[in-house]
Amino acid sequence: MFARFRSYLPTAALLLLICYFGYHAFAGERGLLSSTQRDAALAAKSKELSELRAQRQDLEARARLLRDSSLSADLLEERARSLLGFGHPNDYVVRVKP
């Protein structure tokens, strides 16, 4: 009886393998059905990247103004006051939580 089914064993194994890979091609983590989730994640990461690039450009511009060759006295004074916590007697200081 087993000799009769033994000839179908490679075919059954191949069928199981095809079903396994077919399922994961459609419903797996990187399958066709999860493409909307990937697109949403890509859009969110692209937005985050553009925000980080804008923040980096702002920081690079501020750092450029603090170099010796193009030192901005106003920016230097602003940074010194904010880091040290000092203010001019005629200044109004408004503190906000970040």
Salt bridges, closest charged atoms under 4 A:
GLU48 OE1 - LYS45 NZ 3.90
GLU60 OE2 - ARG56 NE 2.86
GLU77 OE2 - ARG81 NH2 2.70
ASP91 OD2 - ARG81 NH1 2.36
